[in-house]
Amino acid sequence: MSSTRARGRTAKQKAEIPLDRELADLPPELRWREWMLRVEAVIFASAEPVSREVLARVVGEEVSIDLLIDDLMDDLLGRPYELVSVAGGWQHRTRGAYGPVIRAAQAPVRSPAPSLSRTEAAVLTAIAYLQPVTRGELTQLFGNEVSRDTIAGLRQAGFLGTGPRSPSPGAPYTYVTTKHFLSAFSLNTLRDLPDIERLEDAGLLSRQAPETDLIAQQEDADEALNEDGEDVL
């Protein structure tokens, strides 16, 4: 056996952690409860939203993840936290009503709210709606140069990734938002962004004409991006 095949087999063995998924020895009501607890434990322990595919690894083959999630959500009614669907998966989040309490306590949280300058928020908003988009296109949109430092800061925060090369001269790289962006701003998909037509009607976003004062007008979009990113626990 070649060393490459042996390493591949070893890696596969490490990935396959034995677990009784079917729980055939338990009565139906206890079996369902155990599956619920397993799903909740995985979501609670994860730093990122947990996908359906991941949750399927710890429950019976024919079990409905959606029904388990529904029952867990019912269990959490009246609690200060809930399960939310974000970034294509599920995550525990503190209910918005308890945001002021958490801020007043000044306790360290698991995932601090994203802190963006008005310029960063404006650039991130534009990329979210217009992606894939180049830095040059962003500069044309704003009427002022969008610096490499601004893009680098958003990339470092995990909000941006590199998209396909643009067909424009020089084939510059484009920028796109990431799964972390969706999670941080409580979005399940990009379709959950506020209606772009409303932003265009308000003069906040347009591909056609540069807006020299777009950043100064960005308060509404800034607040929309930041308010949902608070109190992630």
C-alpha positions as CSV (number, residue, x, y, z in Angstrom):
1,M,0.0,0.0,0.0
2,S,1.4,3.4,-1.0
3,S,2.1,6.0,1.7
4,T,-0.4,8.4,0.1
5,R,-3.2,5.8,0.3
6,A,-2.3,5.0,3.9
7,R,-2.4,8.7,4.9
8,G,-5.8,9.0,3.2
9,R,-7.2,6.0,4.9
10,T,-5.9,7.2,8.3
11,A,-7.5,10.6,7.8
12,K,-10.8,9.0,6.9
13,Q,-10.7,6.8,10.0
14,K,-10.1,9.9,12.1
15,A,-13.1,11.6,10.5
16,E,-15.4,8.8,11.2
17,I,-16.2,9.0,14.9
18,P,-18.4,6.2,16.1
19,L,-21.8,7.2,17.3
20,D,-25.1,5.4,17.8
21,R,-27.3,7.6,15.7
22,E,-30.4,5.5,15.5
23,L,-30.8,4.9,19.3
24,A,-33.0,1.9,18.6
25,D,-32.8,0.7,22.2
26,L,-34.7,3.8,23.5
27,P,-38.4,4.2,23.5
28,P,-39.6,6.7,20.8
29,E,-40.3,9.6,23.1
30,L,-36.8,9.4,24.8
31,R,-35.2,8.8,21.4
32,W,-36.6,12.0,20.0
33,R,-35.6,14.0,23.1
34,E,-32.1,12.7,22.9
35,W,-31.9,13.8,19.2
36,M,-33.1,17.2,20.3
37,L,-30.5,17.5,23.0
38,R,-27.8,16.4,20.5
39,V,-28.8,19.0,18.0
40,E,-28.9,21.7,20.7
41,A,-25.5,20.7,22.0
42,V,-23.8,20.9,18.6
43,I,-25.3,24.3,17.9
44,F,-24.5,25.6,21.3
45,A,-20.8,24.5,21.0
46,S,-20.3,25.8,17.5
47,A,-18.7,29.2,16.9
48,E,-20.5,29.5,13.5
49,P,-24.0,28.6,12.3
50,V,-24.4,24.9,12.0
51,S,-25.7,23.5,8.7
52,R,-28.3,20.8,8.2
53,E,-25.6,18.4,6.9
54,V,-23.6,18.7,10.1
55,L,-26.6,18.1,12.3
56,A,-27.6,15.1,10.3
57,R,-24.4,13.3,11.5
58,V,-25.7,13.0,15.1
59,V,-29.3,11.9,14.6
60,G,-31.1,9.0,12.9
61,E,-30.9,8.7,9.1
62,E,-34.6,9.4,8.5
63,V,-35.0,12.1,11.2
64,S,-36.3,15.5,10.1
65,I,-33.9,18.2,11.2
66,D,-36.6,20.8,10.7
67,L,-39.0,19.2,13.1
68,L,-36.2,18.8,15.7
69,I,-35.4,22.5,15.3
70,D,-39.1,23.4,15.6
71,D,-39.4,21.5,18.9
72,L,-36.2,23.1,20.2
73,M,-37.5,26.6,19.4
74,D,-40.7,25.8,21.3
75,D,-38.5,24.7,24.3
76,L,-36.7,28.0,24.3
77,L,-39.9,30.2,24.4
78,G,-39.6,32.4,27.4
79,R,-35.8,32.1,27.5
80,P,-33.5,35.1,26.9
81,Y,-31.9,33.3,23.9
82,E,-33.3,31.5,20.8
83,L,-32.3,29.5,17.8
84,V,-32.1,31.6,14.6
85,S,-31.6,30.6,11.0
86,V,-28.6,32.5,9.6
87,A,-26.0,31.9,6.9
88,G,-27.5,28.7,5.8
89,G,-27.6,27.1,9.3
90,W,-28.7,27.6,12.9
91,Q,-27.1,29.4,15.8
92,H,-28.0,30.4,19.3
93,R,-28.6,34.1,19.7
94,T,-29.5,36.3,22.6
95,R,-33.0,37.8,22.1
96,G,-32.8,41.5,21.1
97,A,-34.7,42.7,24.1
98,Y,-31.7,41.6,26.3
99,G,-29.1,43.6,24.3
100,P,-29.2,46.6,26.7
101,V,-28.9,44.2,29.7
102,I,-25.8,42.5,28.3
103,R,-24.2,45.9,27.4
104,A,-24.9,47.2,30.8
105,A,-23.2,44.2,32.4
106,Q,-20.1,44.7,30.3
107,A,-19.4,41.0,30.4
108,P,-17.2,39.6,27.6
109,V,-19.3,37.9,25.0
110,R,-18.4,34.9,22.8
111,S,-18.6,36.9,19.5
112,P,-18.3,40.7,19.8
113,A,-20.5,42.8,17.6
114,P,-18.7,44.0,14.5
115,S,-17.4,47.5,14.9
116,L,-17.3,49.4,11.6
117,S,-16.5,53.0,10.8
118,R,-19.0,54.8,8.6
119,T,-16.7,54.4,5.6
120,E,-16.3,50.7,6.2
121,A,-20.0,50.3,6.6
122,A,-20.7,52.2,3.4
123,V,-18.2,50.2,1.4
124,L,-19.4,46.9,2.9
125,T,-23.0,47.8,2.0
126,A,-22.1,48.6,-1.6
127,I,-20.2,45.3,-2.0
128,A,-23.1,43.3,-0.4
129,Y,-25.5,44.7,-3.0
130,L,-23.3,45.0,-6.1
131,Q,-21.0,41.9,-5.7
132,P,-18.9,40.8,-7.4
133,V,-17.4,44.3,-7.7
134,T,-13.9,45.7,-8.1
135,R,-12.2,48.3,-6.0
136,G,-12.1,50.5,-9.1
137,E,-15.9,50.2,-9.5
138,L,-16.3,51.1,-5.8
139,T,-14.1,54.2,-6.3
140,Q,-16.3,55.2,-9.2
141,L,-19.5,54.7,-7.2
142,F,-18.3,56.8,-4.3
143,G,-16.5,59.5,-6.3
144,N,-13.5,59.0,-3.9
145,E,-10.9,56.4,-3.9
146,V,-11.7,53.3,-1.8
147,S,-8.4,52.6,-0.2
148,R,-6.7,49.2,-0.1
149,D,-6.6,49.6,3.7
150,T,-10.4,49.8,3.9
151,I,-10.8,46.6,1.8
152,A,-8.0,44.9,3.9
153,G,-9.8,45.8,7.1
154,L,-13.0,44.3,5.9
155,R,-11.2,41.2,4.7
156,Q,-9.4,40.8,8.1
157,A,-12.7,41.1,9.9
158,G,-13.9,38.1,7.8
159,F,-16.6,40.0,5.9
160,L,-15.0,39.9,2.4
161,G,-13.5,37.3,0.2
162,T,-12.0,37.4,-3.3
163,G,-14.4,36.9,-6.2
164,P,-13.8,36.1,-9.8
165,R,-11.5,38.3,-11.9
166,S,-13.3,41.1,-13.7
167,P,-13.5,41.0,-17.5
168,S,-12.4,44.7,-17.5
169,P,-8.9,45.6,-18.7
170,G,-6.2,44.2,-16.4
171,A,-8.6,41.6,-15.1
172,P,-8.7,43.0,-11.5
173,Y,-10.0,40.8,-8.7
174,T,-13.5,41.4,-7.5
175,Y,-14.8,41.3,-3.9
176,V,-17.7,39.4,-2.5
177,T,-19.2,39.0,1.0
178,T,-18.6,35.8,3.0
179,K,-20.7,33.4,5.1
180,H,-19.3,35.3,8.2
181,F,-20.9,38.5,6.9
182,L,-24.3,36.7,6.8
183,S,-23.9,35.4,10.3
184,A,-22.7,38.7,11.8
185,F,-25.6,40.6,10.4
186,S,-28.3,37.9,11.0
187,L,-28.9,37.2,7.4
188,N,-29.8,33.7,6.1
189,T,-29.0,34.6,2.5
190,L,-28.2,37.8,0.5
191,R,-31.9,37.8,-0.4
192,D,-32.6,38.9,3.2
193,L,-30.8,42.3,2.6
194,P,-33.1,45.3,2.7
195,D,-34.8,46.0,-0.7
196,I,-32.1,47.6,-2.9
197,E,-34.8,49.6,-4.7
198,R,-35.5,51.5,-1.5
199,L,-31.8,52.4,-1.2
200,E,-31.7,53.5,-4.8
201,D,-34.8,55.6,-4.4
202,A,-33.2,57.2,-1.4
203,G,-30.1,57.9,-3.3
204,L,-28.0,55.7,-1.2
205,L,-26.9,53.2,-3.8
206,S,-26.5,53.4,-7.6
207,R,-24.3,51.8,-10.2
208,Q,-25.0,54.5,-12.7
209,A,-23.7,57.7,-11.1
210,P,-21.0,58.4,-8.5
211,E,-22.3,59.8,-5.3
212,T,-19.7,62.1,-3.8
213,D,-21.5,62.4,-0.5
214,L,-22.7,58.7,-0.3
215,I,-20.8,58.1,2.9
216,A,-22.3,61.1,4.6
217,Q,-25.8,59.8,3.7
218,Q,-25.0,56.3,4.9
219,E,-26.5,56.5,8.4
220,D,-29.6,54.4,7.6
221,A,-27.6,51.7,5.9
222,D,-24.9,51.8,8.6
223,E,-27.5,51.3,11.3
224,A,-29.2,48.5,9.4
225,L,-25.9,46.6,9.1
226,N,-24.9,47.1,12.7
227,E,-28.0,46.8,14.8
228,D,-28.5,43.1,13.9
229,G,-24.9,42.3,14.7
230,E,-25.2,43.0,18.4
231,D,-25.5,40.6,21.2
232,V,-24.3,37.4,19.5
233,L,-23.9,34.8,22.2
